[in-house]
Amino acid sequence: MMTSSIKNWRRQKISKQFLGKIGKIVTWTQIFSAGNDHKTYSPYFVAMVEFTDGSKAYGQLVDIPNDRPQTGAAVKGVLRKLQEPTKDEIVTYGLKFVIAYNF
């Protein structure tokens, strides 16, 4: 049975509320040994982010300019590819975070 990319996006209701929002890194870690779906991305950083309204989300940090992220740094929720295409050639997109400049 083939899964559509539209169905995948509709399942991500929580992620959508954080797209474009600015938050601060509360804590972070680096993943060296990733699961099968993410092996091509390791090592990579994952962070817990807190927003001004008190809500929190976690996700991968991408496009980090330094060797490592800084706790307290401002980040912005963005839409990025989560994993390589499935056997049905469906690409799953979701929430990741980039450093937010000028904040």
C-alpha positions in Angstrom: 0.0 0.0 0.0 1.4 3.4 -1.0 1.5 6.3 1.5 1.1 9.8 0.2 3.2 12.7 1.2 0.0 14.7 1.9 -1.1 12.1 4.5 2.3 12.2 6.1 2.1 16.0 6.4 -1.4 16.0 7.9 -0.2 13.6 10.6 2.3 16.2 11.8 -0.1 18.6 13.5 2.2 19.3 16.4 5.2 20.1 14.2 3.2 22.7 12.1 2.5 24.9 15.1 6.3 25.6 15.6 7.2 26.4 12.0 8.6 29.9 11.8 8.5 30.4 15.5 11.6 31.6 17.4 12.7 29.8 20.6 15.8 29.2 22.7 17.8 26.0 23.1 17.2 24.6 26.6 19.5 21.6 26.1 21.0 19.7 23.3 22.9 16.5 22.5 24.8 15.0 19.6 23.7 11.7 18.1 26.6 9.5 16.9 24.8 6.2 16.5 21.5 6.8 14.7 18.7 4.4 13.8 18.4 2.9 10.3 16.3 5.8 8.9 18.9 8.4 10.0 22.2 6.7 9.6 23.2 8.9 6.7 22.8 12.0 8.8 24.9 11.0 11.8 26.5 12.5 13.7 23.9 15.2 14.2 22.6 17.5 16.9 19.1 17.4 18.5 17.8 20.1 20.8 15.0 20.8 23.2 13.6 24.3 22.4 11.4 26.5 24.6 9.3 29.2 23.0 8.1 32.5 24.6 4.7 31.0 25.3 6.2 28.3 27.4 5.6 25.5 24.9 8.5 23.2 24.1 9.5 21.0 21.1 12.5 18.9 20.2 14.1 18.4 16.8 17.3 18.2 14.9 19.5 21.3 14.6 20.7 21.9 11.1 23.1 24.4 9.5 25.1 24.9 12.7 27.8 27.5 12.0 30.1 26.5 14.9 31.4 23.1 16.0 28.5 22.8 18.5 25.3 24.6 19.4 25.1 26.9 22.4 22.5 26.6 25.2 20.4 29.7 25.1 20.9 30.4 21.4 17.9 31.6 19.5 16.6 29.1 16.9 13.7 29.1 14.4 11.5 26.2 13.4 11.8 25.2 9.7 10.5 22.6 7.4 13.2 20.1 6.2 13.5 16.6 4.9 13.4 14.1 7.8 14.7 11.0 6.1 15.6 9.5 2.8 12.7 8.6 0.4 10.8 5.4 1.2 10.5 2.5 -1.2 7.4 4.3 -2.5 9.5 7.3 -3.2 7.8 9.4 -0.6 9.9 12.1 1.1 8.9 12.9 4.6 9.3 16.5 5.8 9.0 17.8 9.3 10.3 20.2 12.0 13.9 21.0 12.4 15.7 24.1 13.8 18.2 26.6 12.5 20.0 29.3 14.3 18.0 32.5 14.2 20.0 35.6 13.6 19.1 39.2 14.6 17.1 38.1 17.8 
